[in-house]
Amino acid sequence: MAQVVSDPKTNPLRVGLRAGGATVPAVFVIFGATGDLAHRKLLPAIYNLGARGLLPNRFAVVGYARSEMTDDEYREQARASLERFSRTQIDESYWTAFADSLHYVSGAFDDQEAFRALGERLARIDAGHGTEGNRVYYLSTPASFFPVIVDNMGQTGLNDPAGFARVVIEKPFGHDLETARELAETVHRSFQERQIYRIDHYLGKETVQNIFVFRFANAIFEPVWTNRYVDHVQITVAESLGVEHRAAFYEETGVVRDIVQNHLLQVLALVAMEPPAAFEADAVRDEKTKVLRATRPLSFENTVRGQYGSGFVAGEEVPAYAQEEGVPADSNTPTFIAARMEIDNWRWAGTPFYIRTGKRMPKRVTEVAVQFKRVPHLPFTMGAAEHLEANSLVLRIQPDEGISLRFGAKAPSPTVAISTVNMDFLYGSAFLHDVPEAYETLILDAIRGDRTLFTPQDGVERSWEICDPLLEQWRSGTPQVYASGSWGPEAAFELITRDGRRWRRP
Ligand code: BG6
């Protein structure tokens, strides 16, 4: 049967898709311009914003890194990255204009002379591109360079241009509560809080933003979004990849700092927060921080840590974490955690949030499953409802972005037999529209000066308060080894079955 596809131009679901681009001129400066993140994510995101007409008319990019390079060489590198990593093909008619807006300045991060030279170059670019002294600085470097870069920006006046200055800081923001506070102090010497954009790319994902819309744009879900009706919530962030070439980074980071302290707690906050008065920076950020304050810190008794051993993922044999290049053979860095979390407030008391995240899981999947309580009384014979599960609502963040509601239905038969069925919403078929990359949304917001999707300092600090006690307890002992391609160590299953529940199979 021919598939019926509605015309995207007339598809009513497309009405309201984000239209407003940035209009105020600006220069976007990338510190760490030759790094992985800049090439894989930042340049493709900026390019795609430009190609969709969402960048200001007067706009330029300046890459800054240690390697010596001319503007033309930088443009060639950028072109190669776009060919590899852009989600759309390069549009030749736009490429020339885009390439003209790319510039490169070479220098070290601790070299004030080079920062001054950058400042002079920026002034010339302002004159050439009409960018009016407005700057968005993006720190795309290893975290150890953040303090020295912001310090030098302060010393050389880069923090105080003729127009506005904003600084976008990648995760991790600190290594624990204490270092997060120290970093904040350093950054606050050169920038005010309203100029600081702490980025967590999960918040730029369409499906993560949709948690907010789903909850607060619909009348029917919010009334049941409480401990009265919800038995528990499961949040899974599973990756099939291993540590890849990031051993040095990961050895210092581990799964809690890499995923839980930021991405996972941000998702939890969106699922559990109270409705804010408006979808704007202070209101949303305050509500998220409030629910994180009510979230109990992670504890040893309610967590399981794992490290991947060798095994098979998608039919391919893969090595154990401890055998990966750059990882010491006796490493006890955890690559997996499962935890039972509690939120001590009226809405959630008694309804646990189970989280799990790990590398080398059977597949890449991020989802939130809201598991509802069973009905108080079933007016059917036992046999009829044998296959009936409690209702659940699954928000699939990635891949197969969508939402599924599971409920009981009468199976077609002359007797009463109840089956559990799915009602599905899929982004791909509903909107017929490519989902933009998270970085596109967040970079555009930084250029437009919208901080709603960026993390405030108090939220960052609270997230460290939730993680720090466990990180301290995990200093001793070792993680349990799980086979690559499995859903984690056996103990992760026990963690939930001891409460009479089980993990959903995503
Ligand atoms: C990053 C982590 O923040 O997020 C990586 O450092 C992880 O370890 C990545 O792989 C996952 O992001 P995404 O968008 O692919 O889910």
Residues whose N, C-alpha, C, O or C-beta is under 5 A from the ligand:
A	BS01	BG6	D258
